[in-house]
Amino acid sequence: MGPLRRLAVVGCFGAVAAFSASAEAETRESLVARGRAILEANCARCHAIGKEDASKHPEAPPFREVVKRYPPDNLAEALAEGISSGHPDMPEFVFQPPEIEAIVIYLGTLVPVRAMAK
């Protein structure tokens, strides 16, 4: 294989890798947005779902605090089986696998950087 053809092949693989990384980032961004939308629709009436908002229900912890106690990946099973709590006015939620993936990825954006380093 000549040097020009080798350069073209390497360039082609580089372009494919760059496209793949870009598509992966776009997918992650869309999953983050979808996860936030799911939480907004189901949880925001009581819980703070962002990095700085306040919970509307006094007994509903902000999700940014929840992820300090429970790593988002560890919440996937509870999201699938149904999350319920000790206070009676919280409905039980059961999410489907694509929703769980989006929720977990969104919750991961709330984990403080120092907590991720541990």
C-alpha positions as YAML, in Angstrom:
chain: A
units: angstrom
residues:
- id: 1
  name: MET
  ca: [0.00, 0.00, 0.00]
- id: 2
  name: GLY
  ca: [1.43, 3.33, -1.05]
- id: 3
  name: PRO
  ca: [1.87, 6.22, 1.37]
- id: 4
  name: LEU
  ca: [-1.02, 8.23, -0.12]
- id: 5
  name: ARG
  ca: [-3.43, 5.32, 0.09]
- id: 6
  name: ARG
  ca: [-2.28, 4.58, 3.65]
- id: 7
  name: LEU
  ca: [-2.87, 8.24, 4.55]
- id: 8
  name: ALA
  ca: [-6.36, 8.08, 3.01]
- id: 9
  name: VAL
  ca: [-7.21, 4.93, 5.00]
- id: 10
  name: VAL
  ca: [-5.93, 6.47, 8.24]
- id: 11
  name: GLY
  ca: [-7.87, 9.66, 7.49]
- id: 12
  name: CYS
  ca: [-11.03, 7.66, 6.84]
- id: 13
  name: PHE
  ca: [-10.72, 5.80, 10.16]
- id: 14
  name: GLY
  ca: [-10.07, 9.11, 11.92]
- id: 15
  name: ALA
  ca: [-13.21, 10.61, 10.41]
- id: 16
  name: VAL
  ca: [-15.28, 7.58, 11.43]
- id: 17
  name: ALA
  ca: [-13.89, 7.76, 14.99]
- id: 18
  name: ALA
  ca: [-14.63, 11.49, 15.21]
- id: 19
  name: PHE
  ca: [-18.18, 10.94, 13.91]
- id: 20
  name: SER
  ca: [-18.70, 8.09, 16.37]
- id: 21
  name: ALA
  ca: [-17.50, 10.22, 19.31]
- id: 22
  name: SER
  ca: [-19.74, 13.07, 18.16]
- id: 23
  name: ALA
  ca: [-22.76, 10.76, 17.81]
- id: 24
  name: GLU
  ca: [-22.06, 9.30, 21.25]
- id: 25
  name: ALA
  ca: [-21.89, 12.78, 22.80]
- id: 26
  name: GLU
  ca: [-25.13, 13.74, 21.08]
- id: 27
  name: THR
  ca: [-26.78, 10.58, 22.34]
- id: 28
  name: ARG
  ca: [-25.59, 11.32, 25.88]
- id: 29
  name: GLU
  ca: [-26.91, 14.88, 25.64]
- id: 30
  name: SER
  ca: [-30.28, 13.66, 24.41]
- id: 31
  name: LEU
  ca: [-30.43, 11.05, 27.19]
- id: 32
  name: VAL
  ca: [-29.62, 13.72, 29.79]
- id: 33
  name: ALA
  ca: [-32.41, 15.91, 28.40]
- id: 34
  name: ARG
  ca: [-34.84, 12.97, 28.29]
- id: 35
  name: GLY
  ca: [-33.97, 11.93, 31.85]
- id: 36
  name: ARG
  ca: [-34.53, 15.46, 33.11]
- id: 37
  name: ALA
  ca: [-37.87, 15.63, 31.25]
- id: 38
  name: ILE
  ca: [-39.02, 12.34, 32.82]
- id: 39
  name: LEU
  ca: [-38.11, 13.59, 36.29]
- id: 40
  name: GLU
  ca: [-39.74, 16.95, 35.58]
- id: 41
  name: ALA
  ca: [-42.98, 15.21, 34.60]
- id: 42
  name: ASN
  ca: [-43.03, 12.71, 37.47]
- id: 43
  name: CYS
  ca: [-41.02, 14.07, 40.39]
- id: 44
  name: ALA
  ca: [-40.60, 17.85, 40.22]
- id: 45
  name: ARG
  ca: [-43.93, 18.56, 41.89]
- id: 46
  name: CYS
  ca: [-42.21, 17.52, 45.15]
- id: 47
  name: HIS
  ca: [-38.46, 17.09, 44.56]
- id: 48
  name: ALA
  ca: [-35.85, 19.55, 43.40]
- id: 49
  name: ILE
  ca: [-34.46, 17.87, 40.30]
- id: 50
  name: GLY
  ca: [-31.73, 20.37, 39.39]
- id: 51
  name: LYS
  ca: [-28.44, 21.53, 40.82]
- id: 52
  name: GLU
  ca: [-29.82, 24.55, 42.67]
- id: 53
  name: ASP
  ca: [-33.63, 24.47, 42.88]
- id: 54
  name: ALA
  ca: [-35.59, 23.86, 46.08]
- id: 55
  name: SER
  ca: [-37.91, 20.93, 46.76]
- id: 56
  name: LYS
  ca: [-41.56, 21.92, 46.86]
- id: 57
  name: HIS
  ca: [-42.39, 19.25, 49.44]
- id: 58
  name: PRO
  ca: [-40.58, 19.65, 52.78]
- id: 59
  name: GLU
  ca: [-39.92, 15.91, 53.13]
- id: 60
  name: ALA
  ca: [-38.76, 15.40, 49.53]
- id: 61
  name: PRO
  ca: [-34.97, 15.58, 49.35]
- id: 62
  name: PRO
  ca: [-33.41, 17.31, 46.34]
- id: 63
  name: PHE
  ca: [-32.08, 14.74, 43.88]
- id: 64
  name: ARG
  ca: [-28.63, 16.37, 44.10]
- id: 65
  name: GLU
  ca: [-28.62, 15.19, 47.74]
- id: 66
  name: VAL
  ca: [-30.02, 11.75, 46.92]
- id: 67
  name: VAL
  ca: [-27.14, 11.05, 44.51]
- id: 68
  name: LYS
  ca: [-24.65, 11.81, 47.29]
- id: 69
  name: ARG
  ca: [-26.12, 8.92, 49.32]
- id: 70
  name: TYR
  ca: [-26.99, 6.56, 46.47]
- id: 71
  name: PRO
  ca: [-24.86, 6.37, 43.32]
- id: 72
  name: PRO
  ca: [-27.18, 6.78, 40.30]
- id: 73
  name: ASP
  ca: [-26.20, 3.38, 38.86]
- id: 74
  name: ASN
  ca: [-27.37, 1.77, 42.11]
- id: 75
  name: LEU
  ca: [-30.83, 3.30, 41.67]
- id: 76
  name: ALA
  ca: [-31.60, 1.49, 38.40]
- id: 77
  name: GLU
  ca: [-33.09, -1.58, 40.10]
- id: 78
  name: ALA
  ca: [-35.27, 0.53, 42.41]
- id: 79
  name: LEU
  ca: [-36.50, 2.54, 39.41]
- id: 80
  name: ALA
  ca: [-37.48, -0.70, 37.67]
- id: 81
  name: GLU
  ca: [-39.14, -2.33, 40.67]
- id: 82
  name: GLY
  ca: [-40.90, 0.75, 41.95]
- id: 83
  name: ILE
  ca: [-39.65, 3.51, 44.19]
- id: 84
  name: SER
  ca: [-41.69, 4.12, 47.29]
- id: 85
  name: SER
  ca: [-40.84, 6.00, 50.44]
- id: 86
  name: GLY
  ca: [-41.78, 6.33, 54.06]
- id: 87
  name: HIS
  ca: [-44.15, 9.24, 53.57]
- id: 88
  name: PRO
  ca: [-47.66, 8.29, 52.44]
- id: 89
  name: ASP
  ca: [-48.24, 11.00, 49.86]
- id: 90
  name: MET
  ca: [-45.47, 9.83, 47.53]
- id: 91
  name: PRO
  ca: [-46.87, 7.71, 44.70]
- id: 92
  name: GLU
  ca: [-45.00, 4.60, 43.62]
- id: 93
  name: PHE
  ca: [-43.23, 4.99, 40.30]
- id: 94
  name: VAL
  ca: [-42.13, 2.17, 38.00]
- id: 95
  name: PHE
  ca: [-40.08, 3.07, 34.95]
- id: 96
  name: GLN
  ca: [-39.20, 1.12, 31.80]
- id: 97
  name: PRO
  ca: [-35.56, 0.31, 30.87]
- id: 98
  name: PRO
  ca: [-35.13, 3.15, 28.32]
- id: 99
  name: GLU
  ca: [-36.52, 5.62, 30.86]
- id: 100
  name: ILE
  ca: [-34.26, 4.22, 33.58]
- id: 101
  name: GLU
  ca: [-31.19, 4.65, 31.39]
- id: 102
  name: ALA
  ca: [-32.08, 8.29, 30.74]
- id: 103
  name: ILE
  ca: [-32.88, 8.97, 34.42]
- id: 104
  name: VAL
  ca: [-29.63, 7.39, 35.64]
- id: 105
  name: ILE
  ca: [-27.58, 9.34, 33.10]
- id: 106
  name: TYR
  ca: [-29.30, 12.59, 34.11]
- id: 107
  name: LEU
  ca: [-28.82, 11.88, 37.82]
- id: 108
  name: GLY
  ca: [-25.14, 11.31, 37.08]
- id: 109
  name: THR
  ca: [-24.90, 14.97, 36.08]
- id: 110
  name: LEU
  ca: [-25.94, 15.92, 39.62]
- id: 111
  name: VAL
  ca: [-23.15, 13.98, 41.35]
- id: 112
  name: PRO
  ca: [-20.58, 16.42, 42.74]
- id: 113
  name: VAL
  ca: [-17.20, 16.13, 41.01]
- id: 114
  name: ARG
  ca: [-15.41, 15.35, 44.29]
- id: 115
  name: ALA
  ca: [-17.83, 12.48, 44.99]
- id: 116
  name: MET
  ca: [-17.09, 10.96, 41.58]
- id: 117
  name: ALA
  ca: [-13.34, 10.97, 42.27]
- id: 118
  name: LYS
  ca: [-13.72, 8.61, 45.25]
...
